[in-house]
């Protein structure tokens, strides 16, 4: 779920007021208002016991989710959300200043079931096209650094779209949607498996292009127009493999070189 996107405008009254039965305390956190609801969770703005604002992702219970045929994939034997646990474990790996932080994971009983919660960094989004050129370059470098960090930890972000690349009100890039990260060994196709049209199922060149497009998107915040397609190697029209990490890192470091020259 795009927590930061939902949060946009909250200071101007965009927060959805909860109903009376939703005004509650969970764990050590007090829920302030509902930010939005996705297919598998509801996100709230909350404060902890020290008054710090956080975003709390409350995962739907087995009854609420209504995916009976997939229950064994989504819930453990006690009824806790496997998705929440997975996100929490990824969050522990991905401690980086340009990746939204996951602070906490806990469960509580709810109507005879178990509710799982993830507590995350609350991000207020900066309006687009409000960065200086140098700040836009810095944001783009933050994205590249976050991606390099993830790859070196063995994980890949699978949903690199503008909604998941948020520049906060301090001008710092935050890569969000932690559950879109996958371990590099998960869900990989054989190198040359293709669809009916002959297109690779998970092409490496397309993923490199997506990363470059993300950088270009952030540069545009500062009015900079840069294309990075020329940096993509010519022999990458095949499915991503775990052994492609050196190619991916070489590409990202080449992108960093372009950004540093732009900055200069």
MILO-264062 format. One record per residue: residue number from 0; residue in three letters; chain; x, y, z of N, C-alpha, C in turn. Coordinates in nm, 2 decimals. Layout:
! residues N
(NUM,"ala","A",(X,Y,Z),(X,Y,Z),(X,Y,Z));
...
//
This chain:
! residues 264
(0,"unk","A",(0.08,-0.12,0.00),(0.00,0.00,0.00),(0.09,0.12,0.00));
(1,"unk","A",(0.05,0.23,-0.08),(0.12,0.35,-0.09),(0.09,0.44,0.03));
(2,"unk","A",(0.16,0.42,0.15),(0.13,0.49,0.27),(0.15,0.64,0.25));
(3,"unk","A",(0.27,0.67,0.19),(0.30,0.82,0.17),(0.20,0.89,0.08));
(4,"unk","A",(0.16,0.82,-0.02),(0.07,0.88,-0.12),(-0.06,0.91,-0.05));
(5,"unk","A",(-0.11,0.82,0.03),(-0.24,0.83,0.11),(-0.22,0.95,0.20));
(6,"unk","A",(-0.10,0.96,0.26),(-0.08,1.07,0.36),(-0.08,1.21,0.30));
(7,"unk","A",(-0.06,1.22,0.17),(-0.05,1.35,0.11),(-0.18,1.43,0.14));
(8,"unk","A",(-0.16,1.55,0.19),(-0.27,1.64,0.22),(-0.33,1.62,0.36));
(9,"unk","A",(-0.27,1.54,0.44),(-0.33,1.51,0.57),(-0.32,1.64,0.66));
(10,"unk","A",(-0.22,1.72,0.64),(-0.21,1.85,0.72),(-0.32,1.95,0.67));
(11,"unk","A",(-0.37,1.93,0.55),(-0.48,2.02,0.51),(-0.62,1.96,0.52));
(12,"unk","A",(-0.63,1.86,0.61),(-0.76,1.80,0.64),(-0.79,1.68,0.56));
(13,"unk","A",(-0.69,1.62,0.49),(-0.72,1.51,0.41),(-0.73,1.38,0.48));
(14,"unk","A",(-0.71,1.37,0.61),(-0.72,1.25,0.69),(-0.86,1.21,0.71));
(15,"unk","A",(-0.89,1.08,0.69),(-1.02,1.03,0.70),(-1.05,1.01,0.85));
(16,"unk","A",(-1.15,1.07,0.90),(-1.19,1.05,1.04),(-1.24,0.91,1.07));
(17,"unk","A",(-1.19,0.85,1.17),(-1.24,0.71,1.20),(-1.38,0.72,1.27));
(18,"unk","A",(-1.45,0.61,1.26),(-1.57,0.60,1.33),(-1.54,0.58,1.48));
(19,"unk","A",(-1.64,0.59,1.56),(-1.62,0.58,1.70),(-1.55,0.45,1.75));
(20,"unk","A",(-1.59,0.34,1.68),(-1.53,0.21,1.73),(-1.39,0.20,1.68));
(21,"unk","A",(-1.34,0.29,1.59),(-1.20,0.28,1.55),(-1.11,0.37,1.63));
(22,"unk","A",(-1.17,0.46,1.72),(-1.08,0.54,1.80),(-1.03,0.46,1.92));
(23,"unk","A",(-0.92,0.40,1.90),(-0.87,0.30,2.00),(-0.72,0.31,2.01));
(24,"unk","A",(-0.67,0.24,2.11),(-0.53,0.22,2.13),(-0.49,0.08,2.10));
(25,"unk","A",(-0.38,0.06,2.02),(-0.33,-0.07,1.99),(-0.18,-0.07,2.03));
(26,"unk","A",(-0.15,-0.17,2.12),(-0.02,-0.17,2.17),(0.01,-0.05,2.25));
(27,"unk","A",(0.12,0.02,2.22),(0.15,0.14,2.29),(0.11,0.26,2.20));
(28,"unk","A",(0.03,0.24,2.10),(0.01,0.34,2.00),(-0.14,0.39,2.01));
(29,"unk","A",(-0.16,0.52,1.99),(-0.30,0.57,1.99),(-0.33,0.61,1.84));
(30,"unk","A",(-0.44,0.55,1.79),(-0.48,0.58,1.65),(-0.54,0.72,1.65));
(31,"unk","A",(-0.50,0.80,1.55),(-0.55,0.93,1.53),(-0.66,0.94,1.43));
(32,"unk","A",(-0.63,0.87,1.31),(-0.73,0.87,1.20),(-0.69,0.77,1.10));
(33,"unk","A",(-0.78,0.73,1.02),(-0.75,0.63,0.91),(-0.70,0.71,0.79));
(34,"unk","A",(-0.59,0.65,0.74),(-0.53,0.71,0.62),(-0.58,0.65,0.49));
(35,"unk","A",(-0.61,0.52,0.50),(-0.66,0.45,0.38),(-0.67,0.30,0.40));
(36,"unk","A",(-0.73,0.23,0.31),(-0.75,0.09,0.32),(-0.71,0.02,0.19));
(37,"unk","A",(-0.63,-0.08,0.19),(-0.60,-0.16,0.08),(-0.66,-0.30,0.08));
(38,"unk","A",(-0.62,-0.38,-0.01),(-0.68,-0.52,-0.02),(-0.65,-0.60,0.10));
(39,"unk","A",(-0.54,-0.58,0.17),(-0.50,-0.67,0.28),(-0.48,-0.60,0.41));
(40,"unk","A",(-0.49,-0.47,0.42),(-0.46,-0.39,0.54),(-0.52,-0.26,0.54));
(41,"unk","A",(-0.54,-0.20,0.66),(-0.58,-0.06,0.68),(-0.46,0.01,0.74));
(42,"unk","A",(-0.44,0.14,0.70),(-0.33,0.22,0.75),(-0.39,0.33,0.83));
(43,"unk","A",(-0.33,0.36,0.95),(-0.37,0.46,1.03),(-0.25,0.56,1.06));
(44,"unk","A",(-0.29,0.68,1.09),(-0.19,0.77,1.15),(-0.21,0.75,1.30));
(45,"unk","A",(-0.09,0.74,1.37),(-0.10,0.72,1.51),(0.02,0.79,1.58));
(46,"unk","A",(0.01,0.79,1.71),(0.13,0.84,1.79),(0.17,0.74,1.89));
(47,"unk","A",(0.30,0.73,1.91),(0.35,0.64,2.01),(0.34,0.70,2.15));
(48,"unk","A",(0.39,0.63,2.25),(0.39,0.68,2.39),(0.47,0.81,2.41));
(49,"unk","A",(0.56,0.84,2.32),(0.64,0.96,2.33),(0.59,1.07,2.24));
(50,"unk","A",(0.47,1.05,2.18),(0.42,1.15,2.09),(0.47,1.16,1.95));
(51,"unk","A",(0.55,1.06,1.91),(0.60,1.05,1.78),(0.49,1.00,1.68));
(52,"unk","A",(0.48,1.07,1.57),(0.38,1.03,1.47),(0.43,0.91,1.39));
(53,"unk","A",(0.35,0.81,1.37),(0.39,0.69,1.30),(0.27,0.65,1.21));
(54,"unk","A",(0.30,0.56,1.11),(0.19,0.50,1.03),(0.18,0.36,1.08));
(55,"unk","A",(0.06,0.31,1.11),(0.04,0.18,1.15),(-0.05,0.10,1.05));
(56,"unk","A",(0.01,-0.01,1.00),(-0.06,-0.09,0.91),(-0.12,-0.21,0.98));
(57,"unk","A",(-0.25,-0.21,0.99),(-0.33,-0.31,1.06),(-0.38,-0.42,0.95));
(58,"unk","A",(-0.32,-0.54,0.95),(-0.35,-0.64,0.86),(-0.49,-0.70,0.88));
(59,"unk","A",(-0.56,-0.73,0.78),(-0.69,-0.79,0.79),(-0.68,-0.93,0.85));
(60,"unk","A",(-0.78,-0.97,0.93),(-0.78,-1.10,0.99),(-0.82,-1.20,0.88));
(61,"unk","A",(-0.82,-1.33,0.91),(-0.85,-1.43,0.82),(-1.00,-1.42,0.77));
(62,"unk","A",(-1.09,-1.39,0.86),(-1.23,-1.37,0.83),(-1.25,-1.24,0.74));
(63,"unk","A",(-1.18,-1.14,0.77),(-1.19,-1.01,0.70),(-1.13,-1.02,0.56));
(64,"unk","A",(-1.03,-1.09,0.55),(-0.96,-1.10,0.42),(-1.04,-1.17,0.31));
(65,"unk","A",(-1.11,-1.27,0.36),(-1.21,-1.34,0.27),(-1.14,-1.41,0.15));
(66,"unk","A",(-1.01,-1.45,0.17),(-0.94,-1.53,0.07),(-0.93,-1.68,0.12));
(67,"unk","A",(-1.04,-1.74,0.14),(-1.03,-1.87,0.22),(-0.94,-1.97,0.15));
(68,"unk","A",(-0.94,-1.97,0.02),(-0.85,-2.07,-0.05),(-0.71,-2.04,-0.04));
(69,"unk","A",(-0.67,-1.92,0.01),(-0.53,-1.88,0.02),(-0.49,-1.87,0.17));
(70,"unk","A",(-0.57,-1.91,0.26),(-0.55,-1.88,0.40),(-0.41,-1.94,0.45));
(71,"unk","A",(-0.38,-2.06,0.40),(-0.25,-2.12,0.44),(-0.13,-2.04,0.40));
(72,"unk","A",(-0.15,-1.96,0.29),(-0.04,-1.87,0.25),(-0.03,-1.74,0.32));
(73,"unk","A",(-0.14,-1.70,0.37),(-0.15,-1.56,0.43),(-0.14,-1.57,0.59));
(74,"unk","A",(-0.17,-1.68,0.65),(-0.18,-1.69,0.80),(-0.11,-1.81,0.85));
(75,"unk","A",(-0.05,-1.79,0.97),(0.01,-1.91,1.03),(-0.09,-1.99,1.11));
(76,"unk","A",(-0.05,-2.09,1.19),(-0.14,-2.17,1.26),(-0.21,-2.10,1.37));
(77,"unk","A",(-0.16,-1.99,1.42),(-0.22,-1.91,1.53),(-0.31,-1.80,1.47));
(78,"unk","A",(-0.31,-1.79,1.34),(-0.39,-1.68,1.27),(-0.32,-1.55,1.25));
(79,"unk","A",(-0.19,-1.54,1.28),(-0.12,-1.42,1.26),(-0.09,-1.41,1.11));
(80,"unk","A",(-0.08,-1.29,1.06),(-0.05,-1.26,0.92),(0.09,-1.29,0.88));
(81,"unk","A",(0.11,-1.38,0.79),(0.24,-1.41,0.74),(0.30,-1.29,0.66));
(82,"unk","A",(0.21,-1.21,0.60),(0.25,-1.10,0.52),(0.31,-0.99,0.61));
(83,"unk","A",(0.25,-0.97,0.73),(0.31,-0.88,0.83),(0.44,-0.92,0.88));
(84,"unk","A",(0.46,-1.05,0.91),(0.58,-1.10,0.95),(0.69,-1.09,0.85));
(85,"unk","A",(0.65,-1.12,0.72),(0.75,-1.10,0.61),(0.80,-0.96,0.60));
(86,"unk","A",(0.70,-0.86,0.61),(0.73,-0.72,0.60),(0.82,-0.68,0.71));
(87,"unk","A",(0.80,-0.73,0.83),(0.88,-0.70,0.95),(1.02,-0.75,0.93));
(88,"unk","A",(1.04,-0.87,0.88),(1.17,-0.93,0.86),(1.24,-0.85,0.75));
(89,"unk","A",(1.18,-0.81,0.65),(1.24,-0.73,0.55),(1.28,-0.59,0.60));
(90,"unk","A",(1.20,-0.54,0.68),(1.22,-0.41,0.74),(1.35,-0.41,0.83));
(91,"unk","A",(1.37,-0.52,0.90),(1.49,-0.54,0.98),(1.62,-0.54,0.90));
(92,"unk","A",(1.61,-0.59,0.77),(1.72,-0.59,0.68),(1.75,-0.46,0.62));
(93,"unk","A",(1.64,-0.39,0.59),(1.65,-0.27,0.51),(1.66,-0.14,0.59));
(94,"unk","A",(1.76,-0.13,0.67),(1.78,-0.01,0.75),(1.87,0.09,0.68));
(95,"unk","A",(1.81,0.19,0.61),(1.89,0.28,0.53),(1.81,0.41,0.53));
(96,"unk","A",(1.89,0.52,0.53),(1.82,0.66,0.54),(1.73,0.69,0.43));
(97,"unk","A",(1.74,0.62,0.31),(1.65,0.64,0.20),(1.55,0.53,0.18));
(98,"unk","A",(1.53,0.45,0.28),(1.42,0.35,0.28),(1.33,0.37,0.40));
(99,"unk","A",(1.20,0.38,0.38),(1.11,0.40,0.49),(1.13,0.30,0.60));
(100,"unk","A",(1.14,0.34,0.72),(1.18,0.25,0.83),(1.06,0.18,0.89));
(101,"unk","A",(1.07,0.05,0.92),(0.97,-0.03,0.99),(1.02,-0.04,1.13));
(102,"unk","A",(0.94,0.02,1.22),(0.98,0.03,1.36),(0.94,-0.09,1.45));
(103,"unk","A",(0.83,-0.15,1.42),(0.77,-0.25,1.52),(0.68,-0.35,1.45));
(104,"unk","A",(0.66,-0.46,1.51),(0.56,-0.56,1.47),(0.50,-0.62,1.60));
(105,"unk","A",(0.37,-0.63,1.60),(0.30,-0.69,1.72),(0.17,-0.75,1.67));
(106,"unk","A",(0.11,-0.83,1.76),(-0.02,-0.89,1.73),(-0.11,-0.86,1.86));
(107,"unk","A",(-0.24,-0.86,1.83),(-0.34,-0.85,1.94),(-0.46,-0.93,1.90));
(108,"unk","A",(-0.53,-0.98,2.01),(-0.66,-1.05,1.98),(-0.76,-0.95,1.93));
(109,"unk","A",(-0.84,-1.00,1.83),(-0.95,-0.91,1.78),(-1.07,-1.00,1.74));
(110,"unk","A",(-1.17,-0.99,1.82),(-1.30,-1.07,1.79),(-1.27,-1.22,1.77));
(111,"unk","A",(-1.19,-1.27,1.86),(-1.16,-1.42,1.85),(-1.05,-1.45,1.75));
(112,"unk","A",(-1.00,-1.35,1.68),(-0.89,-1.38,1.59),(-0.76,-1.30,1.63));
(113,"unk","A",(-0.66,-1.31,1.55),(-0.54,-1.24,1.57),(-0.52,-1.13,1.47));
(114,"unk","A",(-0.50,-1.01,1.52),(-0.47,-0.89,1.43),(-0.32,-0.87,1.43));
(115,"unk","A",(-0.26,-0.86,1.32),(-0.12,-0.83,1.31),(-0.10,-0.68,1.27));
(116,"unk","A",(0.01,-0.62,1.33),(0.03,-0.48,1.30),(0.18,-0.46,1.27));
(117,"unk","A",(0.20,-0.37,1.17),(0.34,-0.32,1.14),(0.33,-0.17,1.17));
(118,"unk","A",(0.44,-0.12,1.24),(0.45,0.02,1.27),(0.56,0.08,1.18));
(119,"unk","A",(0.53,0.18,1.11),(0.62,0.23,1.01),(0.65,0.38,1.02));
(120,"unk","A",(0.75,0.43,0.96),(0.78,0.57,0.95),(0.67,0.64,0.88));
(121,"unk","A",(0.62,0.75,0.94),(0.52,0.83,0.87),(0.59,0.94,0.79));
(122,"unk","A",(0.55,0.94,0.66),(0.62,1.03,0.57),(0.52,1.13,0.51));
(123,"unk","A",(0.55,1.26,0.53),(0.48,1.37,0.46),(0.54,1.40,0.33));
(124,"unk","A",(0.46,1.40,0.23),(0.51,1.41,0.09),(0.53,1.56,0.05));
(125,"unk","A",(0.65,1.58,-0.01),(0.68,1.72,-0.06),(0.60,1.73,-0.20));
(126,"unk","A",(0.54,1.85,-0.22),(0.48,1.87,-0.35),(0.58,1.86,-0.46));
(127,"unk","A",(0.53,1.80,-0.58),(0.62,1.78,-0.69),(0.67,1.92,-0.75));
(128,"unk","A",(0.79,1.91,-0.81),(0.85,2.03,-0.88),(0.88,2.14,-0.79));
(129,"unk","A",(0.91,2.11,-0.66),(0.95,2.21,-0.57),(1.09,2.20,-0.52));
(130,"unk","A",(1.17,2.13,-0.59),(1.31,2.11,-0.55),(1.40,2.19,-0.64));
(131,"unk","A",(1.51,2.24,-0.58),(1.62,2.30,-0.66),(1.69,2.19,-0.74));
(132,"unk","A",(1.77,2.23,-0.84),(1.84,2.13,-0.92),(1.93,2.04,-0.83));
(133,"unk","A",(2.00,2.10,-0.74),(2.09,2.02,-0.66),(2.02,1.93,-0.57));
(134,"unk","A",(1.90,1.98,-0.51),(1.83,1.89,-0.42),(1.76,1.77,-0.50));
(135,"unk","A",(1.72,1.80,-0.62),(1.67,1.69,-0.71),(1.77,1.58,-0.74));
(136,"unk","A",(1.90,1.63,-0.77),(2.01,1.53,-0.79),(2.03,1.45,-0.66));
(137,"unk","A",(2.03,1.52,-0.54),(2.05,1.45,-0.42),(1.94,1.35,-0.39));
(138,"unk","A",(1.82,1.38,-0.43),(1.71,1.28,-0.41),(1.73,1.16,-0.50));
(139,"unk","A",(1.77,1.19,-0.63),(1.80,1.08,-0.72),(1.91,0.99,-0.67));
(140,"unk","A",(2.02,1.05,-0.62),(2.13,0.98,-0.56),(2.08,0.89,-0.44));
(141,"unk","A",(1.98,0.95,-0.36),(1.93,0.87,-0.25),(1.86,0.74,-0.30));
(142,"unk","A",(1.79,0.75,-0.41),(1.72,0.64,-0.47),(1.82,0.53,-0.51));
(143,"unk","A",(1.93,0.58,-0.58),(2.03,0.48,-0.63),(2.10,0.42,-0.51));
(144,"unk","A",(2.13,0.50,-0.41),(2.20,0.44,-0.29),(2.11,0.34,-0.22));
(145,"unk","A",(1.98,0.37,-0.21),(1.88,0.27,-0.15),(1.88,0.14,-0.23));
(146,"unk","A",(1.87,0.15,-0.36),(1.87,0.03,-0.44),(2.00,-0.05,-0.43));
(147,"unk","A",(2.11,0.02,-0.43),(2.24,-0.05,-0.42),(2.24,-0.12,-0.28));
(148,"unk","A",(2.20,-0.05,-0.18),(2.20,-0.11,-0.04),(2.11,-0.24,-0.04));
(149,"unk","A",(1.99,-0.23,-0.10),(1.90,-0.35,-0.11),(1.96,-0.46,-0.18));
(150,"unk","A",(2.02,-0.43,-0.30),(2.08,-0.54,-0.38),(2.20,-0.61,-0.30));
(151,"unk","A",(2.27,-0.53,-0.23),(2.39,-0.59,-0.15),(2.34,-0.67,-0.04));
(152,"unk","A",(2.21,-0.64,0.01),(2.15,-0.73,0.11),(2.07,-0.84,0.05));
(153,"unk","A",(2.08,-0.85,-0.09),(2.01,-0.97,-0.16),(1.87,-0.95,-0.18));
(154,"unk","A",(1.82,-0.82,-0.19),(1.68,-0.80,-0.21),(1.66,-0.70,-0.33));
(155,"unk","A",(1.55,-0.71,-0.40),(1.51,-0.63,-0.51),(1.38,-0.57,-0.49));
(156,"unk","A",(1.36,-0.44,-0.52),(1.23,-0.38,-0.51),(1.15,-0.40,-0.64));
(157,"unk","A",(1.03,-0.46,-0.63),(0.96,-0.51,-0.75),(0.85,-0.41,-0.79));
(158,"unk","A",(0.84,-0.29,-0.73),(0.73,-0.20,-0.77),(0.79,-0.06,-0.77));
(159,"unk","A",(0.89,-0.04,-0.86),(0.95,0.09,-0.86),(0.87,0.19,-0.95));
(160,"unk","A",(0.77,0.24,-0.89),(0.69,0.34,-0.96),(0.69,0.47,-0.88));
(161,"unk","A",(0.65,0.58,-0.94),(0.66,0.71,-0.87),(0.59,0.71,-0.74));
(162,"unk","A",(0.48,0.64,-0.72),(0.40,0.64,-0.60),(0.49,0.58,-0.48));
(163,"unk","A",(0.59,0.50,-0.51),(0.67,0.44,-0.41),(0.81,0.51,-0.39));
(164,"unk","A",(0.83,0.62,-0.46),(0.95,0.69,-0.45),(0.91,0.83,-0.40));
(165,"unk","A",(0.91,0.85,-0.27),(0.86,0.97,-0.21),(0.97,1.07,-0.16));
(166,"unk","A",(0.96,1.19,-0.20),(1.05,1.29,-0.14),(0.97,1.36,-0.02));
(167,"unk","A",(1.03,1.35,0.10),(0.96,1.41,0.21),(0.98,1.56,0.22));
(168,"unk","A",(0.92,1.62,0.32),(0.92,1.76,0.33),(1.06,1.82,0.36));
(169,"unk","A",(1.15,1.74,0.40),(1.29,1.78,0.42),(1.37,1.76,0.29));
(170,"unk","A",(1.31,1.71,0.18),(1.38,1.69,0.06),(1.45,1.56,0.05));
(171,"unk","A",(1.43,1.47,0.14),(1.50,1.34,0.15),(1.41,1.23,0.07));
(172,"unk","A",(1.47,1.16,-0.02),(1.40,1.05,-0.09),(1.38,0.94,0.00));
(173,"unk","A",(1.26,0.88,0.00),(1.22,0.76,0.08),(1.16,0.66,-0.01));
(174,"unk","A",(1.23,0.55,-0.02),(1.17,0.44,-0.10),(1.08,0.36,-0.01));
(175,"unk","A",(0.95,0.35,-0.04),(0.85,0.29,0.05),(0.80,0.16,-0.01));
(176,"unk","A",(0.69,0.12,0.05),(0.62,-0.01,0.02),(0.72,-0.13,0.04));
(177,"unk","A",(0.75,-0.15,0.16),(0.85,-0.25,0.20),(0.81,-0.39,0.15));
(178,"unk","A",(0.68,-0.42,0.14),(0.64,-0.55,0.10),(0.66,-0.57,-0.05));
(179,"unk","A",(0.70,-0.47,-0.12),(0.74,-0.49,-0.26),(0.88,-0.54,-0.28));
(180,"unk","A",(0.96,-0.54,-0.18),(1.09,-0.60,-0.19),(1.08,-0.75,-0.19));
(181,"unk","A",(1.16,-0.82,-0.26),(1.17,-0.96,-0.27),(1.32,-1.00,-0.25));
(182,"unk","A",(1.34,-1.12,-0.19),(1.48,-1.17,-0.19),(1.51,-1.21,-0.34));
(183,"unk","A",(1.64,-1.19,-0.38),(1.68,-1.21,-0.51),(1.65,-1.36,-0.56));
(184,"unk","A",(1.64,-1.45,-0.47),(1.62,-1.59,-0.51),(1.47,-1.63,-0.52));
(185,"unk","A",(1.38,-1.53,-0.49),(1.24,-1.56,-0.49),(1.18,-1.53,-0.63));
(186,"unk","A",(1.10,-1.62,-0.68),(1.01,-1.60,-0.80),(1.10,-1.56,-0.92));
(187,"unk","A",(1.21,-1.63,-0.94),(1.29,-1.60,-1.06),(1.26,-1.71,-1.17));
(188,"unk","A",(1.26,-1.66,-1.29),(1.23,-1.75,-1.40),(1.37,-1.81,-1.45));
(189,"unk","A",(1.36,-1.92,-1.53),(1.48,-1.96,-1.60),(1.52,-1.85,-1.70));
(190,"unk","A",(1.65,-1.84,-1.73),(1.70,-1.72,-1.81),(1.62,-1.70,-1.94));
(191,"unk","A",(1.58,-1.80,-2.01),(1.52,-1.78,-2.14),(1.37,-1.81,-2.15));
(192,"unk","A",(1.31,-1.83,-2.04),(1.16,-1.86,-2.04),(1.09,-1.73,-2.09));
(193,"unk","A",(1.00,-1.75,-2.19),(0.93,-1.63,-2.25),(0.78,-1.66,-2.26));
(194,"unk","A",(0.71,-1.55,-2.28),(0.57,-1.56,-2.30),(0.54,-1.60,-2.45));
(195,"unk","A",(0.41,-1.61,-2.48),(0.37,-1.66,-2.62),(0.43,-1.57,-2.73));
(196,"unk","A",(0.46,-1.44,-2.70),(0.51,-1.36,-2.80),(0.66,-1.36,-2.81));
(197,"unk","A",(0.73,-1.44,-2.72),(0.87,-1.44,-2.72),(0.94,-1.34,-2.63));
(198,"unk","A",(0.86,-1.27,-2.55),(0.91,-1.17,-2.46),(0.95,-1.24,-2.33));
(199,"unk","A",(1.07,-1.21,-2.27),(1.11,-1.27,-2.14),(1.00,-1.23,-2.04));
(200,"unk","A",(0.98,-1.32,-1.94),(0.88,-1.29,-1.84),(0.92,-1.18,-1.74));
(201,"unk","A",(1.05,-1.17,-1.72),(1.11,-1.08,-1.62),(1.24,-1.02,-1.67));
(202,"unk","A",(1.23,-0.94,-1.78),(1.35,-0.90,-1.85),(1.44,-0.81,-1.77));
(203,"unk","A",(1.57,-0.84,-1.77),(1.67,-0.76,-1.70),(1.68,-0.62,-1.76));
(204,"unk","A",(1.68,-0.61,-1.89),(1.69,-0.47,-1.95),(1.57,-0.38,-1.91));
(205,"unk","A",(1.45,-0.44,-1.90),(1.34,-0.36,-1.86),(1.35,-0.31,-1.72));
(206,"unk","A",(1.40,-0.40,-1.63),(1.42,-0.36,-1.49),(1.52,-0.25,-1.48));
(207,"unk","A",(1.63,-0.26,-1.55),(1.73,-0.15,-1.55),(1.67,-0.02,-1.60));
(208,"unk","A",(1.58,-0.03,-1.71),(1.52,0.09,-1.76),(1.42,0.15,-1.65));
(209,"unk","A",(1.35,0.06,-1.58),(1.26,0.11,-1.47),(1.34,0.19,-1.37));
(210,"unk","A",(1.46,0.14,-1.33),(1.54,0.21,-1.23),(1.58,0.34,-1.28));
(211,"unk","A",(1.63,0.34,-1.41),(1.67,0.47,-1.47),(1.55,0.57,-1.48));
(212,"unk","A",(1.43,0.52,-1.51),(1.32,0.60,-1.52),(1.28,0.67,-1.38));
(213,"unk","A",(1.31,0.59,-1.28),(1.29,0.64,-1.14),(1.38,0.76,-1.11));
(214,"unk","A",(1.50,0.74,-1.15),(1.60,0.85,-1.14),(1.56,0.97,-1.22));
(215,"unk","A",(1.52,0.95,-1.34),(1.47,1.06,-1.43),(1.35,1.13,-1.37));
(216,"unk","A",(1.26,1.06,-1.31),(1.14,1.11,-1.25),(1.18,1.21,-1.13));
(217,"unk","A",(1.28,1.17,-1.05),(1.32,1.25,-0.94),(1.40,1.38,-0.99));
(218,"unk","A",(1.48,1.36,-1.09),(1.55,1.47,-1.15),(1.45,1.58,-1.20));
(219,"unk","A",(1.34,1.53,-1.25),(1.24,1.63,-1.31),(1.18,1.72,-1.20));
(220,"unk","A",(1.19,1.68,-1.07),(1.14,1.76,-0.96),(1.22,1.89,-0.96));
(221,"unk","A",(1.35,1.89,-1.01),(1.43,2.01,-1.02),(1.44,2.06,-1.16));
(222,"unk","A",(1.35,2.02,-1.25),(1.35,2.07,-1.38),(1.47,2.01,-1.47));
(223,"unk","A",(1.52,1.90,-1.43),(1.63,1.84,-1.50),(1.58,1.73,-1.59));
(224,"unk","A",(1.62,1.73,-1.72),(1.57,1.63,-1.81),(1.69,1.54,-1.85));
(225,"unk","A",(1.69,1.41,-1.80),(1.80,1.32,-1.83),(1.75,1.19,-1.87));
(226,"unk","A",(1.80,1.13,-1.98),(1.77,1.00,-2.02),(1.89,0.91,-1.99));
(227,"unk","A",(1.87,0.79,-1.94),(1.98,0.70,-1.89),(1.98,0.57,-1.97));
(228,"unk","A",(1.90,0.56,-2.08),(1.89,0.44,-2.15),(2.02,0.39,-2.21));
(229,"unk","A",(2.11,0.49,-2.25),(2.24,0.45,-2.31),(2.33,0.37,-2.22));
(230,"unk","A",(2.30,0.37,-2.09),(2.38,0.30,-1.99),(2.35,0.15,-1.98));
(231,"unk","A",(2.24,0.11,-2.04),(2.19,-0.03,-2.03),(2.27,-0.12,-2.12));
(232,"unk","A",(2.34,-0.22,-2.08),(2.41,-0.31,-2.16),(2.32,-0.38,-2.27));
(233,"unk","A",(2.38,-0.41,-2.38),(2.30,-0.46,-2.50),(2.26,-0.61,-2.48));
(234,"unk","A",(2.32,-0.68,-2.39),(2.29,-0.83,-2.38),(2.20,-0.86,-2.26));
(235,"unk","A",(2.11,-0.78,-2.23),(2.03,-0.80,-2.11),(1.88,-0.83,-2.13));
(236,"unk","A",(1.85,-0.87,-2.26),(1.71,-0.90,-2.29),(1.68,-1.04,-2.25));
(237,"unk","A",(1.68,-1.07,-2.13),(1.65,-1.20,-2.07),(1.60,-1.19,-1.93));
(238,"unk","A",(1.56,-1.30,-1.87),(1.51,-1.29,-1.73),(1.61,-1.26,-1.63));
(239,"unk","A",(1.58,-1.18,-1.53),(1.67,-1.15,-1.42),(1.71,-1.28,-1.35));
(240,"unk","A",(1.84,-1.29,-1.32),(1.89,-1.40,-1.24),(1.97,-1.35,-1.12));
(241,"unk","A",(1.98,-1.43,-1.02),(2.06,-1.39,-0.90),(2.20,-1.35,-0.93));
(242,"unk","A",(2.26,-1.42,-1.03),(2.39,-1.39,-1.08),(2.41,-1.26,-1.15));
(243,"unk","A",(2.30,-1.19,-1.17),(2.30,-1.06,-1.24),(2.34,-0.94,-1.15));
(244,"unk","A",(2.36,-0.97,-1.03),(2.39,-0.86,-0.93),(2.50,-0.77,-0.98));
(245,"unk","A",(2.62,-0.83,-1.02),(2.72,-0.74,-1.07),(2.68,-0.65,-1.18));
(246,"unk","A",(2.60,-0.70,-1.28),(2.55,-0.62,-1.39),(2.47,-0.50,-1.34));
(247,"unk","A",(2.38,-0.54,-1.24),(2.29,-0.43,-1.18),(2.37,-0.33,-1.11));
(248,"unk","A",(2.46,-0.37,-1.03),(2.54,-0.28,-0.95),(2.63,-0.19,-1.04));
(249,"unk","A",(2.68,-0.25,-1.15),(2.76,-0.17,-1.25),(2.68,-0.06,-1.31));
(250,"unk","A",(2.55,-0.10,-1.35),(2.46,0.00,-1.41),(2.43,0.11,-1.31));
(251,"unk","A",(2.40,0.08,-1.18),(2.36,0.18,-1.08),(2.48,0.27,-1.05));
(252,"unk","A",(2.60,0.21,-1.05),(2.72,0.30,-1.03),(2.75,0.39,-1.15));
(253,"unk","A",(2.71,0.34,-1.27),(2.72,0.43,-1.39),(2.62,0.54,-1.38));
(254,"unk","A",(2.50,0.51,-1.33),(2.40,0.62,-1.31),(2.45,0.72,-1.20));
(255,"unk","A",(2.51,0.67,-1.10),(2.57,0.76,-1.00),(2.67,0.85,-1.06));
(256,"unk","A",(2.75,0.80,-1.15),(2.85,0.88,-1.22),(2.79,1.00,-1.29));
(257,"unk","A",(2.68,0.96,-1.36),(2.60,1.07,-1.44),(2.55,1.17,-1.34));
(258,"unk","A",(2.49,1.13,-1.23),(2.44,1.22,-1.13),(2.54,1.31,-1.07));
(259,"unk","A",(2.66,1.25,-1.04),(2.76,1.33,-0.98),(2.81,1.44,-1.08));
(260,"unk","A",(2.82,1.40,-1.21),(2.86,1.50,-1.31),(2.75,1.61,-1.33));
(261,"unk","A",(2.62,1.57,-1.31),(2.52,1.67,-1.32),(2.52,1.76,-1.20));
(262,"unk","A",(2.55,1.70,-1.08),(2.57,1.78,-0.96),(2.68,1.88,-0.97));
(263,"unk","A",(2.78,1.84,-1.04),(2.90,1.93,-1.05),(2.88,2.04,-1.14));
//
